[in-house]
Amino acid sequence: MNWWWWQPIVEPIAGLLWLISFVLLGTLIYSFVSSRTKMSDYREMFISPEEINSKLPTDEAEIGAFLEATYPEIFEDEILEMEELLDTVIRRDIHPDMASEIEKRGIPVHLLALPSPGVVKEVGSVPLAVWIPAMGAIEIYAAPMKYHCGGNSKAYRGYMGNLLLHEMGHALGLDEHKIKDFGV
């Protein structure tokens, strides 16, 4: 069998296989990227009152009582564990340039048990973290994090990384829509 006889058959098949592999590679890359930047990740960063089958009060005193009654108690050892995880997130999980930006700007990251009633009232739901421009600080809240993650300490690290990146976007002056475009 001579090559000239098989060439008209082999070349189109080889070209088709190349095209199929190129499309498949593009599909795999798109699937990987889209799976890591889901909008549901952002939506999960807030626990709305509807998710906990209760209505968020409007008075700050009632909000304080609501928070204490709704969210699990956070013990000191849990706070210490979350602080260690937060340090790990800053040192290992986020981009080194972002970590150096946090350090360069001197942006403190506070881990508190619960958000203040004023923050809850301003946000309109119970946040897991917020950027406080007046203080120039990021606050992450342990009790809502514990509630949201079901007490699973392994889930804290992933959420803290996303929350920290999201709030750093606010600290850098980005609005909500721009931060969502970046996938956090």
MODELLER restraints for C-alpha pairs under 7 A, 6 or more apart:
rsr = mdl.restraints
at = mdl.atoms
rsr.add(forms.Gaussian(group=physical.xy_distance, feature=features.Distance(at['CA:37:A'], at['CA:183:A']), mean=4.86, stdev=0.5))
rsr.add(forms.Gaussian(group=physical.xy_distance, feature=features.Distance(at['CA:38:A'], at['CA:183:A']), mean=6.82, stdev=0.5))
rsr.add(forms.Gaussian(group=physical.xy_distance, feature=features.Distance(at['CA:39:A'], at['CA:183:A']), mean=6.94, stdev=0.5))
rsr.add(forms.Gaussian(group=physical.xy_distance, feature=features.Distance(at['CA:42:A'], at['CA:184:A']), mean=5.95, stdev=0.5))
rsr.add(forms.Gaussian(group=physical.xy_distance, feature=features.Distance(at['CA:45:A'], at['CA:127:A']), mean=6.88, stdev=0.5))
rsr.add(forms.Gaussian(group=physical.xy_distance, feature=features.Distance(at['CA:45:A'], at['CA:128:A']), mean=5.96, stdev=0.5))
rsr.add(forms.Gaussian(group=physical.xy_distance, feature=features.Distance(at['CA:46:A'], at['CA:125:A']), mean=6.93, stdev=0.5))
rsr.add(forms.Gaussian(group=physical.xy_distance, feature=features.Distance(at['CA:46:A'], at['CA:126:A']), mean=6.22, stdev=0.5))
rsr.add(forms.Gaussian(group=physical.xy_distance, feature=features.Distance(at['CA:46:A'], at['CA:127:A']), mean=4.86, stdev=0.5))
rsr.add(forms.Gaussian(group=physical.xy_distance, feature=features.Distance(at['CA:46:A'], at['CA:128:A']), mean=5.98, stdev=0.5))
rsr.add(forms.Gaussian(group=physical.xy_distance, feature=features.Distance(at['CA:47:A'], at['CA:125:A']), mean=6.63, stdev=0.5))
rsr.add(forms.Gaussian(group=physical.xy_distance, feature=features.Distance(at['CA:47:A'], at['CA:126:A']), mean=5.58, stdev=0.5))
rsr.add(forms.Gaussian(group=physical.xy_distance, feature=features.Distance(at['CA:47:A'], at['CA:127:A']), mean=6.41, stdev=0.5))
rsr.add(forms.Gaussian(group=physical.xy_distance, feature=features.Distance(at['CA:48:A'], at['CA:125:A']), mean=5.16, stdev=0.5))
rsr.add(forms.Gaussian(group=physical.xy_distance, feature=features.Distance(at['CA:48:A'], at['CA:126:A']), mean=6.24, stdev=0.5))
rsr.add(forms.Gaussian(group=physical.xy_distance, feature=features.Distance(at['CA:49:A'], at['CA:55:A']), mean=5.52, stdev=0.5))
rsr.add(forms.Gaussian(group=physical.xy_distance, feature=features.Distance(at['CA:49:A'], at['CA:56:A']), mean=5.63, stdev=0.5))
rsr.add(forms.Gaussian(group=physical.xy_distance, feature=features.Distance(at['CA:49:A'], at['CA:125:A']), mean=6.45, stdev=0.5))
rsr.add(forms.Gaussian(group=physical.xy_distance, feature=features.Distance(at['CA:56:A'], at['CA:63:A']), mean=6.94, stdev=0.5))
rsr.add(forms.Gaussian(group=physical.xy_distance, feature=features.Distance(at['CA:57:A'], at['CA:63:A']), mean=5.52, stdev=0.5))
rsr.add(forms.Gaussian(group=physical.xy_distance, feature=features.Distance(at['CA:58:A'], at['CA:121:A']), mean=6.83, stdev=0.5))
rsr.add(forms.Gaussian(group=physical.xy_distance, feature=features.Distance(at['CA:60:A'], at['CA:117:A']), mean=5.15, stdev=0.5))
rsr.add(forms.Gaussian(group=physical.xy_distance, feature=features.Distance(at['CA:60:A'], at['CA:118:A']), mean=6.39, stdev=0.5))
rsr.add(forms.Gaussian(group=physical.xy_distance, feature=features.Distance(at['CA:63:A'], at['CA:117:A']), mean=5.47, stdev=0.5))
rsr.add(forms.Gaussian(group=physical.xy_distance, feature=features.Distance(at['CA:64:A'], at['CA:117:A']), mean=5.45, stdev=0.5))
rsr.add(forms.Gaussian(group=physical.xy_distance, feature=features.Distance(at['CA:71:A'], at['CA:143:A']), mean=5.84, stdev=0.5))
rsr.add(forms.Gaussian(group=physical.xy_distance, feature=features.Distance(at['CA:71:A'], at['CA:144:A']), mean=6.36, stdev=0.5))
rsr.add(forms.Gaussian(group=physical.xy_distance, feature=features.Distance(at['CA:71:A'], at['CA:147:A']), mean=6.39, stdev=0.5))
rsr.add(forms.Gaussian(group=physical.xy_distance, feature=features.Distance(at['CA:72:A'], at['CA:143:A']), mean=5.98, stdev=0.5))
rsr.add(forms.Gaussian(group=physical.xy_distance, feature=features.Distance(at['CA:72:A'], at['CA:147:A']), mean=6.62, stdev=0.5))
rsr.add(forms.Gaussian(group=physical.xy_distance, feature=features.Distance(at['CA:73:A'], at['CA:143:A']), mean=6.71, stdev=0.5))
rsr.add(forms.Gaussian(group=physical.xy_distance, feature=features.Distance(at['CA:74:A'], at['CA:113:A']), mean=6.50, stdev=0.5))
rsr.add(forms.Gaussian(group=physical.xy_distance, feature=features.Distance(at['CA:74:A'], at['CA:143:A']), mean=5.93, stdev=0.5))
rsr.add(forms.Gaussian(group=physical.xy_distance, feature=features.Distance(at['CA:79:A'], at['CA:142:A']), mean=6.92, stdev=0.5))
rsr.add(forms.Gaussian(group=physical.xy_distance, feature=features.Distance(at['CA:83:A'], at['CA:111:A']), mean=6.89, stdev=0.5))
rsr.add(forms.Gaussian(group=physical.xy_distance, feature=features.Distance(at['CA:85:A'], at['CA:157:A']), mean=6.02, stdev=0.5))
rsr.add(forms.Gaussian(group=physical.xy_distance, feature=features.Distance(at['CA:86:A'], at['CA:160:A']), mean=6.70, stdev=0.5))
rsr.add(forms.Gaussian(group=physical.xy_distance, feature=features.Distance(at['CA:89:A'], at['CA:157:A']), mean=6.67, stdev=0.5))
rsr.add(forms.Gaussian(group=physical.xy_distance, feature=features.Distance(at['CA:89:A'], at['CA:161:A']), mean=5.82, stdev=0.5))
rsr.add(forms.Gaussian(group=physical.xy_distance, feature=features.Distance(at['CA:90:A'], at['CA:99:A']), mean=5.88, stdev=0.5))
rsr.add(forms.Gaussian(group=physical.xy_distance, feature=features.Distance(at['CA:91:A'], at['CA:99:A']), mean=6.92, stdev=0.5))
rsr.add(forms.Gaussian(group=physical.xy_distance, feature=features.Distance(at['CA:93:A'], at['CA:161:A']), mean=6.72, stdev=0.5))
rsr.add(forms.Gaussian(group=physical.xy_distance, feature=features.Distance(at['CA:94:A'], at['CA:161:A']), mean=6.65, stdev=0.5))
rsr.add(forms.Gaussian(group=physical.xy_distance, feature=features.Distance(at['CA:107:A'], at['CA:136:A']), mean=6.33, stdev=0.5))
rsr.add(forms.Gaussian(group=physical.xy_distance, feature=features.Distance(at['CA:107:A'], at['CA:137:A']), mean=5.50, stdev=0.5))
rsr.add(forms.Gaussian(group=physical.xy_distance, feature=features.Distance(at['CA:108:A'], at['CA:137:A']), mean=5.03, stdev=0.5))
rsr.add(forms.Gaussian(group=physical.xy_distance, feature=features.Distance(at['CA:108:A'], at['CA:138:A']), mean=6.35, stdev=0.5))
rsr.add(forms.Gaussian(group=physical.xy_distance, feature=features.Distance(at['CA:109:A'], at['CA:137:A']), mean=5.90, stdev=0.5))
rsr.add(forms.Gaussian(group=physical.xy_distance, feature=features.Distance(at['CA:109:A'], at['CA:138:A']), mean=4.74, stdev=0.5))
rsr.add(forms.Gaussian(group=physical.xy_distance, feature=features.Distance(at['CA:109:A'], at['CA:139:A']), mean=5.83, stdev=0.5))
rsr.add(forms.Gaussian(group=physical.xy_distance, feature=features.Distance(at['CA:110:A'], at['CA:138:A']), mean=6.15, stdev=0.5))
rsr.add(forms.Gaussian(group=physical.xy_distance, feature=features.Distance(at['CA:110:A'], at['CA:139:A']), mean=4.77, stdev=0.5))
rsr.add(forms.Gaussian(group=physical.xy_distance, feature=features.Distance(at['CA:110:A'], at['CA:140:A']), mean=6.18, stdev=0.5))
rsr.add(forms.Gaussian(group=physical.xy_distance, feature=features.Distance(at['CA:111:A'], at['CA:139:A']), mean=5.87, stdev=0.5))
rsr.add(forms.Gaussian(group=physical.xy_distance, feature=features.Distance(at['CA:111:A'], at['CA:140:A']), mean=4.87, stdev=0.5))
rsr.add(forms.Gaussian(group=physical.xy_distance, feature=features.Distance(at['CA:111:A'], at['CA:141:A']), mean=5.84, stdev=0.5))
rsr.add(forms.Gaussian(group=physical.xy_distance, feature=features.Distance(at['CA:111:A'], at['CA:142:A']), mean=6.68, stdev=0.5))
rsr.add(forms.Gaussian(group=physical.xy_distance, feature=features.Distance(at['CA:112:A'], at['CA:139:A']), mean=6.86, stdev=0.5))
rsr.add(forms.Gaussian(group=physical.xy_distance, feature=features.Distance(at['CA:112:A'], at['CA:140:A']), mean=6.19, stdev=0.5))
rsr.add(forms.Gaussian(group=physical.xy_distance, feature=features.Distance(at['CA:112:A'], at['CA:141:A']), mean=4.95, stdev=0.5))
rsr.add(forms.Gaussian(group=physical.xy_distance, feature=features.Distance(at['CA:112:A'], at['CA:142:A']), mean=6.00, stdev=0.5))
rsr.add(forms.Gaussian(group=physical.xy_distance, feature=features.Distance(at['CA:113:A'], at['CA:141:A']), mean=5.34, stdev=0.5))
rsr.add(forms.Gaussian(group=physical.xy_distance, feature=features.Distance(at['CA:113:A'], at['CA:142:A']), mean=4.76, stdev=0.5))
rsr.add(forms.Gaussian(group=physical.xy_distance, feature=features.Distance(at['CA:113:A'], at['CA:143:A']), mean=5.41, stdev=0.5))
rsr.add(forms.Gaussian(group=physical.xy_distance, feature=features.Distance(at['CA:114:A'], at['CA:141:A']), mean=5.28, stdev=0.5))
rsr.add(forms.Gaussian(group=physical.xy_distance, feature=features.Distance(at['CA:114:A'], at['CA:142:A']), mean=6.53, stdev=0.5))
rsr.add(forms.Gaussian(group=physical.xy_distance, feature=features.Distance(at['CA:114:A'], at['CA:143:A']), mean=5.87, stdev=0.5))
rsr.add(forms.Gaussian(group=physical.xy_distance, feature=features.Distance(at['CA:115:A'], at['CA:141:A']), mean=6.16, stdev=0.5))
rsr.add(forms.Gaussian(group=physical.xy_distance, feature=features.Distance(at['CA:120:A'], at['CA:126:A']), mean=5.40, stdev=0.5))
rsr.add(forms.Gaussian(group=physical.xy_distance, feature=features.Distance(at['CA:128:A'], at['CA:140:A']), mean=5.90, stdev=0.5))
rsr.add(forms.Gaussian(group=physical.xy_distance, feature=features.Distance(at['CA:128:A'], at['CA:141:A']), mean=5.31, stdev=0.5))
rsr.add(forms.Gaussian(group=physical.xy_distance, feature=features.Distance(at['CA:128:A'], at['CA:144:A']), mean=5.79, stdev=0.5))
rsr.add(forms.Gaussian(group=physical.xy_distance, feature=features.Distance(at['CA:128:A'], at['CA:145:A']), mean=5.91, stdev=0.5))
rsr.add(forms.Gaussian(group=physical.xy_distance, feature=features.Distance(at['CA:129:A'], at['CA:139:A']), mean=5.40, stdev=0.5))
rsr.add(forms.Gaussian(group=physical.xy_distance, feature=features.Distance(at['CA:129:A'], at['CA:140:A']), mean=4.19, stdev=0.5))
rsr.add(forms.Gaussian(group=physical.xy_distance, feature=features.Distance(at['CA:129:A'], at['CA:141:A']), mean=5.91, stdev=0.5))
rsr.add(forms.Gaussian(group=physical.xy_distance, feature=features.Distance(at['CA:129:A'], at['CA:163:A']), mean=6.31, stdev=0.5))
rsr.add(forms.Gaussian(group=physical.xy_distance, feature=features.Distance(at['CA:130:A'], at['CA:138:A']), mean=5.80, stdev=0.5))
rsr.add(forms.Gaussian(group=physical.xy_distance, feature=features.Distance(at['CA:130:A'], at['CA:139:A']), mean=5.41, stdev=0.5))
rsr.add(forms.Gaussian(group=physical.xy_distance, feature=features.Distance(at['CA:130:A'], at['CA:140:A']), mean=6.72, stdev=0.5))
rsr.add(forms.Gaussian(group=physical.xy_distance, feature=features.Distance(at['CA:130:A'], at['CA:167:A']), mean=6.18, stdev=0.5))
rsr.add(forms.Gaussian(group=physical.xy_distance, feature=features.Distance(at['CA:131:A'], at['CA:137:A']), mean=6.05, stdev=0.5))
rsr.add(forms.Gaussian(group=physical.xy_distance, feature=features.Distance(at['CA:131:A'], at['CA:138:A']), mean=4.56, stdev=0.5))
rsr.add(forms.Gaussian(group=physical.xy_distance, feature=features.Distance(at['CA:131:A'], at['CA:139:A']), mean=6.46, stdev=0.5))
rsr.add(forms.Gaussian(group=physical.xy_distance, feature=features.Distance(at['CA:131:A'], at['CA:167:A']), mean=5.42, stdev=0.5))
rsr.add(forms.Gaussian(group=physical.xy_distance, feature=features.Distance(at['CA:131:A'], at['CA:170:A']), mean=6.49, stdev=0.5))
rsr.add(forms.Gaussian(group=physical.xy_distance, feature=features.Distance(at['CA:131:A'], at['CA:171:A']), mean=6.54, stdev=0.5))
rsr.add(forms.Gaussian(group=physical.xy_distance, feature=features.Distance(at['CA:132:A'], at['CA:138:A']), mean=6.04, stdev=0.5))
rsr.add(forms.Gaussian(group=physical.xy_distance, feature=features.Distance(at['CA:138:A'], at['CA:167:A']), mean=6.63, stdev=0.5))
rsr.add(forms.Gaussian(group=physical.xy_distance, feature=features.Distance(at['CA:149:A'], at['CA:155:A']), mean=6.01, stdev=0.5))
rsr.add(forms.Gaussian(group=physical.xy_distance, feature=features.Distance(at['CA:149:A'], at['CA:156:A']), mean=6.73, stdev=0.5))
rsr.add(forms.Gaussian(group=physical.xy_distance, feature=features.Distance(at['CA:162:A'], at['CA:184:A']), mean=6.02, stdev=0.5))
rsr.add(forms.Gaussian(group=physical.xy_distance, feature=features.Distance(at['CA:165:A'], at['CA:184:A']), mean=6.69, stdev=0.5))
rsr.add(forms.Gaussian(group=physical.xy_distance, feature=features.Distance(at['CA:166:A'], at['CA:179:A']), mean=6.60, stdev=0.5))
rsr.add(forms.Gaussian(group=physical.xy_distance, feature=features.Distance(at['CA:166:A'], at['CA:184:A']), mean=5.30, stdev=0.5))
rsr.add(forms.Gaussian(group=physical.xy_distance, feature=features.Distance(at['CA:169:A'], at['CA:179:A']), mean=6.17, stdev=0.5))
